[in-house]
Amino acid sequence: MLIAAESTSASRIIESLADFVLALKPGGQIEEILSVSAELRTSINESLVGIHWLDGLNESERKVGSDALSSALDAPGEVIHCNLIHNLTGNIELPIQYHCVAIQETKRILVAGTDMRPVTNLRQQLLNTQQALEQDYWRLRQVETRYRSIIDMVSDAIVVIDEQTNRVLEANPIANRLLGRGKSIVGKPFPVGLEAEDHETVAKLCKQALGGGRENKAYVRSEDDLIPLILNLNFLSQNGESRFLARFTPEGSGSFNSEILGNKMPAEIQNASDAIIFTNENGQILAANHTFLLMTQLMSEDQILGRLAHEWLGRSAVDMNVLFNNLKLSEEVKLFASTLRGESGILTEVEISAFKLLEAENPTIGLLIRDVSRRVTNKDLSSQRLPKSIEEITRRVGRVPLKQLVRESKEAIEALCIESALKLTRDNRASAAELLGLSRQSLYAKLRDHGIEKAPKSEAN
């Protein structure tokens, strides 16, 4: 038999592979069909003898097959691999993985083919499953987005608590402002932000909810400001997860937006060209107009109410501290230079004018914020002195050592930064030291070294 007569390399191929094995002439014509599996006998049979192995393939497939034949003839005894797709009658595709080896003695080529349809079908099933999982994932993401949007829009404080760990898993912005004073309460043990006397009441309510009670309601108070609240608590168990769902509403009519978070912006200035916000003495935002939302790249006022102004205003928290400290000494502050940070991180140069609302029931501060990033000006505060100093230093190149020039440049820049900090803080040396990251003693020493002697204003922290 032909198989027995060929080399051991051909024998190993036939033994290890084989849905079918063909013997080809050096030109690629099928000379003999050595073996074929029962599944392929209707497609691969004696009618193919004499036909070229690559007949019926498209141009790119023929090139792959021709390269495999050439490589096999150039290296007799070496196994060459290639994958081809044959087109059968009825537009049926037959993917085959081939192993070709040329027999040096006879110049014949043995081709062993493996039917790849089971693998292809498995890959297609895997792809379909992956696509289905991705569709389910995006549907879940859309549901989660809608759920979070609804939770964030409601006027009540909503908190989700893990029954096993008794820690807060989720809280909407209203809950963070009410129970966390503007900071996130996620991860904290529940109850949080309530008077200590009410903790026992909440514990009894949780036991009542676990027992299947439907009307789980109690009256509690927020910590410090003692706002009377109605707590509704429900227990949910699904897919092995146990959760408490807590809702806090103000006792009586109204909502947190109007009763807890302060004043709403008057309609007349809602669309003013300048950004306007109202804060309390601690810098927590009570109201903001539409222009401020645009500048901070936020969608709704609820996203900022109760949060601190320095999250968006100021080069650091020091800026707002300086501004509010100055307001304690006077009724207003005009043209305070600062920056505004959008949600995407974009910085905008602004000027802030601040004033007190003397007729308000609670101490309230108004901030008028104007975008000055595109303002045309003839003077650049950052370069009033620096070019002259650099010019003076560069003229001395060659006359004095480089180390001395570098030291003088450092001293000139340091003096400019100190003067700028004093100007931003209106000569408040305590705030200027904090802005520069120095101790007061270090700042005083540098002021003496650079000969900067200005009468300091109040240094209240």
C-alpha positions in Angstrom: 0.0 0.0 0.0 1.1 3.6 -0.6 1.0 4.5 3.0 3.4 1.7 4.0 5.7 2.6 1.2 6.1 6.3 2.2 8.4 7.7 4.9 7.9 7.6 8.6 7.0 11.3 8.6 4.0 10.6 6.4 3.0 7.7 8.6 3.0 9.9 11.7 0.8 12.5 10.0 -1.7 9.8 8.9 -1.8 8.3 12.3 -2.2 11.5 14.3 -4.5 13.4 12.0 -7.1 12.5 9.8 -10.6 13.1 8.8 -9.2 12.4 5.4 -5.8 12.0 3.7 -4.9 12.8 0.1 -1.9 11.9 -2.1 -1.0 14.8 -4.5 1.2 15.0 -7.5 4.0 17.6 -7.3 1.7 19.9 -9.4 -1.1 19.7 -6.8 -3.5 17.3 -8.7 -5.2 14.7 -6.4 -3.7 11.3 -7.3 -5.3 9.1 -4.6 -7.7 9.4 -1.7 -6.0 7.3 1.0 -8.7 7.6 3.8 -11.8 9.6 4.6 -14.2 9.6 7.5 -17.8 8.6 7.2 -19.0 12.2 7.7 -17.1 13.5 4.7 -17.5 10.7 2.2 -20.4 12.5 0.4 -18.1 15.5 -0.2 -14.7 13.8 -0.6 -14.7 10.7 -2.8 -13.1 9.1 -5.9 -14.7 11.8 -8.2 -12.0 14.2 -7.0 -9.1 12.1 -8.4 -7.4 14.1 -11.1 -8.8 17.4 -10.0 -6.4 20.1 -8.6 -6.4 20.3 -4.8 -7.1 24.0 -4.9 -9.9 24.1 -7.4 -13.0 25.8 -6.1 -11.1 28.1 -3.7 -11.1 31.9 -4.0 -8.0 33.8 -4.9 -6.7 34.5 -1.4 -7.3 30.9 -0.3 -5.5 29.5 -3.5 -2.5 31.7 -2.6 -2.3 30.2 0.9 -2.6 26.7 -0.5 0.1 27.3 -3.2 2.5 28.7 -0.6 1.9 25.6 1.5 2.7 23.3 -1.5 5.8 25.2 -2.4 7.0 25.2 1.2 6.4 21.4 1.5 8.3 20.7 -1.8 11.2 23.0 -0.7 11.5 21.1 2.7 10.7 17.4 2.2 9.8 15.6 5.4 8.8 18.9 7.2 5.1 19.3 8.1 3.5 22.5 6.7 0.3 23.8 8.2 -2.4 25.8 6.5 -6.2 26.5 6.9 -8.5 26.6 3.9 -12.2 26.9 3.3 -13.7 24.8 0.5 -17.0 25.8 -1.1 -19.2 22.8 -1.6 -22.4 22.5 -3.6 -25.3 24.4 -2.1 -23.1 27.3 -0.9 -21.8 25.1 2.0 -18.5 26.1 3.4 -16.1 23.4 4.6 -13.3 24.7 6.8 -10.3 22.4 6.8 -7.0 22.5 8.7 -4.3 20.9 6.5 -1.0 19.3 7.4 1.2 18.8 4.3 4.4 16.9 3.9 6.4 16.1 0.7 8.0 12.7 0.3 11.5 13.1 -1.0 11.8 9.7 -2.7 8.6 10.0 -4.8 8.1 13.8 -4.9 4.5 13.1 -3.8 2.8 15.3 -1.3 0.6 13.8 1.4 -2.1 16.1 2.7 -4.0 15.3 5.9 -7.1 17.3 6.5 -9.1 17.9 9.8 -12.7 19.0 9.6 -12.9 22.3 11.5 -16.7 22.7 11.5 -17.2 21.5 15.1 -14.6 24.0 16.2 -16.1 26.8 14.0 -19.6 26.0 15.4 -18.2 26.1 19.0 -16.5 29.5 18.3 -19.7 30.9 16.8 -21.7 29.7 19.9 -19.1 31.4 22.1 -19.3 34.6 20.1 -23.1 34.5 20.3 -23.0 33.9 24.0 -20.5 36.8 24.5 -22.7 39.1 22.5 -25.7 38.1 24.6 -23.8 38.7 27.8 -22.7 42.2 26.5 -26.3 43.1 25.6 -27.4 42.0 29.1 -24.5 44.0 30.7 -25.5 47.2 28.8 -29.2 46.6 29.7 -28.2 46.3 33.4 -26.0 49.5 33.1 -29.0 51.4 31.6 -31.3 50.1 34.4 -28.7 51.1 37.0 -28.3 54.6 35.4 -32.1 55.1 35.5 -32.2 53.8 39.1 -29.5 56.2 40.2 -30.9 59.1 38.3 -34.3 58.6 40.0 -32.7 58.2 43.5 -30.7 61.4 43.0 -33.8 63.3 41.8 -36.1 62.5 44.7 -36.4 65.2 47.4 -36.2 62.6 50.3 -33.0 61.2 51.7 -32.6 57.6 50.6 -30.1 55.2 52.2 -29.4 51.5 51.4 -27.9 49.5 54.2 -26.3 46.0 54.2 -28.1 43.9 56.8 -25.1 41.6 57.4 -22.5 44.4 58.1 -24.9 47.2 59.0 -22.9 49.6 56.8 -24.3 52.1 54.2 -24.0 50.7 50.7 -25.6 53.6 48.8 -26.9 57.1 49.7 -28.3 59.8 47.4 -27.0 63.4 47.5 -29.7 64.6 49.9 -28.8 61.8 52.4 -25.1 62.8 52.2 -25.9 66.5 52.9 -28.4 65.7 55.7 -26.5 62.9 57.5 -22.9 63.5 56.4 -22.8 67.3 56.4 -22.0 67.2 52.7 -19.6 64.3 52.9 -20.3 60.8 51.6 -21.7 58.4 54.2 -21.2 55.3 52.1 -19.3 52.6 54.1 -20.1 54.1 57.5 -22.1 52.1 60.1 -25.8 52.8 60.3 -27.3 54.8 61.8 -25.1 57.8 61.0 -25.8 61.5 61.3 -28.6 61.0 63.9 -28.8 62.0 67.5 -27.3 59.3 69.8 -30.6 59.0 71.7 -32.3 57.9 68.4 -29.9 55.0 67.7 -31.9 52.6 70.0 -35.1 53.6 68.1 -33.5 52.8 64.8 -32.3 49.4 66.1 -35.8 48.5 67.2 -37.1 49.6 63.8 -34.6 47.3 62.1 -35.7 44.3 64.2 -39.4 45.1 63.4 -38.6 45.2 59.6 -36.7 41.9 59.8 -39.8 40.4 61.5 -41.9 41.3 58.4 -43.5 44.4 59.6 -44.9 46.7 56.9 -45.5 49.9 58.7 -41.9 50.5 60.0 -41.9 54.2 60.9 -40.2 56.2 63.6 -39.5 59.8 64.5 -35.8 60.8 64.7 -33.7 63.9 64.7 -30.6 64.8 62.7 -27.4 65.3 64.6 -26.5 68.8 65.9 -29.2 70.8 64.1 -31.9 68.5 65.5 -34.1 68.6 62.4 -37.3 66.4 63.1 -37.4 63.5 60.6 -39.7 60.7 59.8 -37.8 57.4 59.1 -39.4 54.7 57.0 -37.5 51.4 57.0 -38.1 48.4 54.8 -36.3 45.1 54.5 -35.5 43.5 51.1 -34.0 40.1 50.4 -33.1 38.9 46.9 -30.5 36.5 45.4 -29.1 35.8 48.9 -28.5 39.5 49.6 -30.3 41.3 52.5 -30.8 45.0 52.5 -32.5 47.7 54.5 -34.0 50.6 52.6 -34.3 53.8 54.7 -36.1 56.9 53.7 -35.9 60.1 55.7 -38.5 62.9 55.2 -39.0 66.1 57.1 -41.8 66.0 59.6 -44.8 67.9 58.1 -45.0 69.2 54.6 -42.2 70.3 52.4 -38.9 68.8 51.2 -35.2 68.9 52.1 -34.4 71.2 49.2 -36.6 73.9 50.6 -36.5 73.3 54.4 -33.0 72.0 55.0 -30.7 73.3 52.3 -31.7 76.9 52.4 -32.8 79.6 50.0 -33.6 79.0 46.4 -32.2 81.4 43.8 -34.6 84.3 43.0 -36.1 83.8 39.5 -34.9 87.3 38.3 -31.2 86.3 38.5 -31.4 82.6 37.6 -30.1 83.3 34.1 -27.8 86.2 34.9 -24.7 86.5 32.8 -22.5 86.1 35.9 -22.5 83.0 38.2 -24.2 83.6 41.5 -24.2 81.3 44.6 -25.4 81.7 48.2 -23.6 79.9 51.0 -23.7 79.8 54.8 -20.8 80.9 57.0 -19.1 77.6 56.5 -19.1 77.8 52.8 -21.9 75.2 52.1 -23.8 76.1 49.0 -27.5 77.0 49.6 -28.5 78.0 46.1 -26.9 78.6 42.7 -28.0 80.1 39.4 -28.0 78.4 36.0 -24.8 80.2 34.9 -22.8 78.6 37.8 -24.1 75.2 36.8 -22.8 75.8 33.2 -19.4 77.0 34.4 -19.0 74.0 36.7 -20.4 71.6 34.0 -23.2 70.2 36.2 -26.7 69.3 35.2 -28.8 70.3 38.2 -28.7 72.4 41.3 -29.2 69.3 43.5 -25.7 68.1 42.6 -24.1 71.1 44.4 -26.5 72.0 47.2 -25.0 71.4 50.6 -21.5 70.9 49.2 -18.6 73.3 50.0 -17.8 76.1 47.6 -14.1 75.4 47.6 -14.8 72.1 45.7 -15.1 74.3 42.6 -13.7 77.7 43.6 -10.1 78.7 44.6 -6.7 77.4 43.8 -7.0 75.5 47.1 -9.3 75.7 50.2 -7.1 78.5 51.3 -8.6 80.9 48.8 -12.1 80.5 50.2 -10.8 80.7 53.8 -9.2 84.0 53.0 -12.3 85.3 51.3 -14.6 84.4 54.2 -12.1 85.7 56.8 -12.1 89.1 55.0 -15.9 89.1 55.1 -15.8 88.8 58.9 -13.9 92.2 58.9 -16.1 93.9 56.4 -19.5 93.7 54.8 -18.2 93.0 51.3 -15.1 91.9 49.3 -14.7 93.1 45.7 -12.7 91.7 42.7 -11.1 88.8 44.6 -9.0 87.0 42.0 -9.4 83.2 42.0 -10.1 80.2 39.7 -13.1 78.0 39.1 -12.7 74.2 38.4 -15.2 72.4 36.2 -16.2 68.8 36.6 -13.9 67.8 33.7 -10.9 69.6 35.4 -11.0 72.8 33.2 -9.7 75.8 35.1 -11.3 79.3 34.5 -9.9 82.5 35.8 -12.6 84.4 37.8 -13.1 87.4 39.9 -15.3 87.0 43.0 -17.3 89.7 44.7 -18.7 88.6 48.1 -21.4 90.2 50.3 -23.5 89.4 53.3 -27.3 89.2 53.3 -28.0 91.1 56.4 -31.8 90.5 56.3 -31.5 86.8 56.0 -32.7 84.7 59.0 -29.5 82.7 59.0 -26.1 84.2 58.2 -25.9 84.0 54.4 -23.1 85.0 52.0 -23.6 85.8 48.3 -20.8 85.3 45.8 -20.9 87.0 42.4 -18.4 85.1 40.1 -17.3 86.6 36.8 -15.3 84.8 34.1 -12.3 87.0 33.3 -10.2 84.4 31.3 -10.9 86.3 28.1 -10.6 89.8 29.4 -8.3 92.0 27.4 -5.7 93.8 29.5 -2.5 95.8 29.0 -0.7 94.5 32.0 0.2 91.0 33.0 0.4 90.7 36.8 2.6 87.6 36.5 5.3 89.4 34.5 5.4 93.0 35.9 8.7 92.5 37.6 10.1 89.2 36.3 11.3 90.3 32.8 13.2 93.2 34.3 14.8 90.9 36.9 15.8 88.3 34.3 17.2 91.0 32.1 19.3 92.3 34.9 20.6 88.8 35.7 21.4 87.8 32.1 23.5 91.0 31.6 25.8 89.7 34.3 26.5 86.4 32.5 30.3 86.1 32.2 30.9 88.6 35.0 29.9 86.4 37.9 29.8 82.6 38.4 26.7 80.6 37.3 25.9 79.5 40.8 25.5 83.1 41.9 23.2 83.9 39.0 21.0 80.8 39.7 20.8 81.9 43.4 19.8 85.4 42.5 17.2 84.1 40.0 15.7 81.9 42.8 15.6 84.8 45.2 13.9 87.1 42.6 11.2 84.4 41.8 10.7 83.7 45.6 10.1 87.4 46.2 7.6 87.7 43.4 5.7 84.7 44.7 5.6 86.1 48.2 4.3 89.5 46.9 1.7 87.7 44.8 0.5 85.7 47.9 0.3 88.9 50.0 -1.7 90.6 47.2 -4.1 87.6 46.9 -4.7 87.5 50.7 -4.9 91.3 51.0 -1.7 91.4 53.1 -2.9 88.8 55.6 0.4 87.2 56.4 -1.2 84.1 58.2 -3.2 83.3 55.1 -0.3 84.0 52.8 1.9 81.6 54.7 -0.8 78.9 54.4 -1.1 79.6 50.7 2.6 79.3 50.2 2.9 76.2 52.4 5.2 78.0 54.8 5.1 78.5 58.6 4.5 82.1 59.7 8.0 82.3 61.1 9.5 81.2 57.8 7.4 83.8 55.9 8.5 86.6 58.3 12.1 85.6 57.8 11.7 85.7 54.0 10.0 89.1 54.2 13.0 90.5 56.1 15.4 88.8 53.7 13.8 90.3 50.6 13.0 93.7 52.2 9.2 93.3 51.8 7.8 95.3 54.6 4.0 95.7 54.5 1.7 96.4 57.4 0.0 93.1 58.1 -3.8 93.0 58.3 -5.8 90.8 60.7 -4.3 87.3 60.8 -7.5 85.5 62.0 -7.6 81.9 60.9 
